[in-house]
């Protein structure tokens, strides 16, 4: 789940300077879940833009804006409105914004309506919790299922820092130290030998930018 939040409306207006006819795109997946780009948010954006003299010529909420097949299918239903537009405001994470730009047939100005915050899981109460940093070198098998890259504000890979106090993080005394959580879990599983393992420095080549993976599709034979 990619958490996003809407940009300040004044920033969106600045990006739309000189463009009066706007098409809105949301996302039926992550942005709807975190209330930054669902149907309700697009309706509110429509009202705000109209109040500033902008004409919203149409809007679409693909099931997943970052998935090209779903995006194209939804946008194809709105070709007449897109032809009228001068700009598209995409209320989703940055992946959705770039997907819309990549699939734009009319050379429109494509601008973000949201800021992307983090990759998270959603708990049973509907809270978004960042638990993965997408580092390309997962340590969860040796850290008891707790990610130090994400849950330690310093991203330490080898045990708690000197500022840890009574099991709490020095930067937030209401937050459990990630490495204390790791220690307790490994102790419970009789795997404290893993705690003594020295992890090497992060290998940033694992997350060289931009990432691309080519999927090889094979057709059924015979």
C-alpha positions as CSV (number, residue, x, y, z in Angstrom):
1,X,0.0,0.0,0.0
2,X,1.5,3.4,-1.1
3,X,0.3,6.1,1.3
4,X,-0.2,9.5,-0.3
5,X,-1.8,12.8,0.9
6,X,-3.2,15.6,-1.2
7,X,-0.9,18.5,-2.0
8,X,-1.9,22.0,-0.7
9,X,-4.5,23.3,-3.2
10,X,-2.4,26.5,-3.8
11,X,0.4,24.3,-5.1
12,X,-1.9,22.5,-7.5
13,X,-3.2,25.9,-8.7
14,X,0.3,27.1,-9.4
15,X,1.0,24.0,-11.5
16,X,-2.2,24.6,-13.5
17,X,-1.3,28.3,-14.3
18,X,-2.5,29.1,-17.8
19,X,-4.6,25.8,-18.0
20,X,-8.4,26.2,-17.7
21,X,-9.8,22.9,-18.7
22,X,-8.8,20.1,-16.4
23,X,-9.4,16.3,-16.2
24,X,-9.1,14.6,-12.9
25,X,-7.7,11.1,-12.3
26,X,-7.9,9.3,-9.0
27,X,-7.0,5.7,-7.9
28,X,-9.4,3.0,-6.7
29,X,-6.7,1.2,-4.8
30,X,-4.2,2.9,-2.5
31,X,-5.3,6.5,-2.9
32,X,-9.0,5.6,-2.2
33,X,-7.9,3.7,0.9
34,X,-6.0,6.6,2.4
35,X,-8.6,9.1,1.2
36,X,-6.4,11.1,-1.1
37,X,-7.7,10.2,-4.5
38,X,-11.1,8.4,-4.3
39,X,-14.4,9.5,-5.6
40,X,-15.1,11.8,-2.7
41,X,-11.7,13.5,-3.0
42,X,-12.2,14.1,-6.7
43,X,-15.6,15.6,-6.1
44,X,-14.1,18.0,-3.6
45,X,-11.2,18.9,-6.0
46,X,-13.9,19.5,-8.7
47,X,-15.6,22.1,-6.5
48,X,-12.3,23.8,-5.5
49,X,-11.1,24.1,-9.1
50,X,-14.5,25.4,-10.3
51,X,-14.5,28.0,-7.6
52,X,-11.1,29.2,-9.1
53,X,-12.6,29.5,-12.6
54,X,-11.2,26.1,-13.8
55,X,-13.5,23.8,-15.8
56,X,-13.3,20.2,-14.8
57,X,-14.2,18.4,-18.1
58,X,-14.3,14.9,-16.6
59,X,-12.8,12.5,-14.1
60,X,-11.9,8.9,-13.8
61,X,-10.9,6.5,-11.0
62,X,-9.1,3.4,-12.4
63,X,-9.0,0.4,-10.2
64,X,-5.2,0.7,-10.0
65,X,-3.8,3.8,-11.7
66,X,-0.3,2.4,-11.8
67,X,-1.4,-0.7,-13.7
68,X,-1.3,0.2,-17.4
69,X,-4.0,-2.2,-18.5
70,X,-6.5,-0.9,-15.9
71,X,-5.6,2.7,-16.6
72,X,-5.9,2.4,-20.3
73,X,-9.3,0.7,-20.0
74,X,-10.7,3.4,-17.8
75,X,-9.3,6.3,-19.8
76,X,-10.6,4.9,-23.0
77,X,-14.1,5.5,-21.7
78,X,-13.3,9.2,-21.3
79,X,-11.6,10.1,-24.7
80,X,-14.1,12.9,-25.6
81,X,-13.4,14.6,-22.3
82,X,-9.7,14.1,-22.5
83,X,-9.7,15.7,-25.9
84,X,-11.2,18.8,-24.4
85,X,-8.7,19.0,-21.5
86,X,-5.5,21.0,-21.3
87,X,-4.2,19.4,-18.1
88,X,-4.7,16.3,-16.0
89,X,-4.5,16.4,-12.2
90,X,-3.6,12.9,-10.9
91,X,-4.6,12.3,-7.3
92,X,-2.6,9.1,-6.6
93,X,1.0,8.2,-5.7
94,X,3.8,9.3,-8.0
95,X,3.6,5.9,-9.8
96,X,0.1,6.8,-10.9
97,X,1.1,10.2,-12.1
98,X,3.9,8.8,-14.3
99,X,1.6,6.0,-15.6
100,X,-0.9,8.7,-16.7
101,X,1.9,10.6,-18.4
102,X,3.2,7.5,-20.2
103,X,-0.3,6.7,-21.5
104,X,-1.3,10.3,-22.5
105,X,-2.3,10.4,-26.1
106,X,-3.0,14.2,-26.3
107,X,0.3,15.7,-25.0
108,X,-1.5,17.1,-21.9
109,X,0.1,18.7,-18.9
110,X,0.0,16.0,-16.3
111,X,0.5,17.2,-12.7
112,X,0.4,15.4,-9.3
113,X,-2.4,16.2,-6.9
114,X,-0.8,14.2,-4.0
115,X,2.5,13.7,-2.3
116,X,3.7,10.1,-1.9
117,X,4.7,9.3,1.7
118,X,5.6,5.6,2.3
119,X,5.0,1.9,1.5
120,X,2.9,0.5,4.3
121,X,0.7,-2.3,5.6
122,X,-2.8,-1.6,6.8
123,X,-3.6,-3.0,10.3
124,X,-7.1,-4.3,11.4
125,X,-8.0,-0.8,12.6
126,X,-7.3,0.8,9.2
127,X,-4.0,2.4,10.3
128,X,-1.2,2.7,7.8
129,X,2.2,1.4,9.1
130,X,5.5,1.7,7.3
131,X,7.2,-1.6,7.6
132,X,9.3,-2.0,4.5
133,X,11.9,0.3,2.9
134,X,12.1,-1.6,-0.4
135,X,15.8,-1.9,0.1
136,X,16.4,-4.9,-2.2
137,X,18.2,-6.9,0.5
138,X,15.6,-8.2,3.0
139,X,16.8,-9.0,6.5
140,X,13.5,-10.3,7.9
141,X,14.8,-13.9,8.0
142,X,17.5,-13.0,10.5
143,X,15.8,-10.2,12.4
144,X,12.7,-12.1,13.6
145,X,10.4,-10.5,11.1
146,X,11.1,-6.9,12.1
147,X,12.7,-4.6,9.6
148,X,15.4,-2.3,11.1
149,X,15.6,-0.3,7.9
150,X,12.1,0.9,8.4
151,X,11.4,0.7,12.1
152,X,14.7,2.2,13.2
153,X,14.7,6.0,12.4
154,X,18.4,5.7,11.9
155,X,18.2,2.6,9.7
156,X,20.8,0.8,11.9
157,X,21.7,-2.7,10.7
158,X,23.6,-3.9,13.7
159,X,21.9,-3.5,17.1
160,X,20.6,-0.5,19.0
161,X,22.4,2.8,19.2
162,X,23.7,4.3,22.4
163,X,20.7,6.5,22.8
164,X,18.3,3.6,23.4
165,X,16.7,4.0,26.9
166,X,14.7,1.3,28.6
167,X,13.7,-0.3,25.4
168,X,12.6,3.0,23.8
169,X,13.9,5.0,20.8
170,X,15.9,8.1,21.7
171,X,14.1,10.0,19.0
172,X,10.6,9.1,20.3
173,X,10.3,7.7,23.8
174,X,6.8,6.4,22.9
175,X,8.3,4.1,20.2
176,X,9.9,0.7,21.0
177,X,13.5,0.4,19.8
178,X,13.4,-1.8,16.7
179,X,16.5,-3.7,17.8
180,X,15.0,-4.4,21.2
181,X,12.0,-5.9,19.4
182,X,14.3,-7.9,17.3
183,X,16.2,-9.2,20.4
184,X,13.0,-10.2,22.2
185,X,11.7,-12.0,19.2
186,X,14.9,-13.9,18.6
187,X,15.2,-14.7,22.3
188,X,11.6,-16.1,22.3
189,X,12.6,-18.3,19.3
190,X,15.9,-19.4,20.8
191,X,17.7,-17.8,17.9
192,X,19.9,-15.2,19.7
193,X,22.9,-16.5,17.7
194,X,21.4,-14.5,14.8
195,X,21.6,-11.3,16.9
196,X,25.4,-11.7,17.1
197,X,25.7,-11.8,13.3
198,X,27.3,-8.7,11.8
199,X,25.3,-7.4,8.9
200,X,27.4,-5.7,6.2
201,X,26.7,-2.1,5.1
202,X,23.8,-1.7,2.9
203,X,24.5,-2.5,-0.7
204,X,22.9,0.4,-2.6
205,X,23.6,-1.3,-5.9
206,X,20.6,-3.5,-5.0
207,X,18.3,-0.6,-5.6
208,X,20.0,1.0,-8.6
209,X,17.7,3.5,-10.2
210,X,15.6,3.2,-12.2
211,X,14.5,-0.3,-11.4
212,X,13.1,-2.5,-14.3
213,X,12.2,-6.1,-14.5
214,X,11.2,-7.6,-17.8
215,X,8.5,-10.2,-17.6
216,X,8.9,-13.1,-20.1
217,X,5.5,-14.4,-21.2
218,X,5.3,-17.8,-22.8
219,X,2.4,-19.0,-24.8
220,X,0.8,-22.4,-24.2
221,X,1.9,-25.0,-26.8
222,X,0.2,-27.9,-28.4
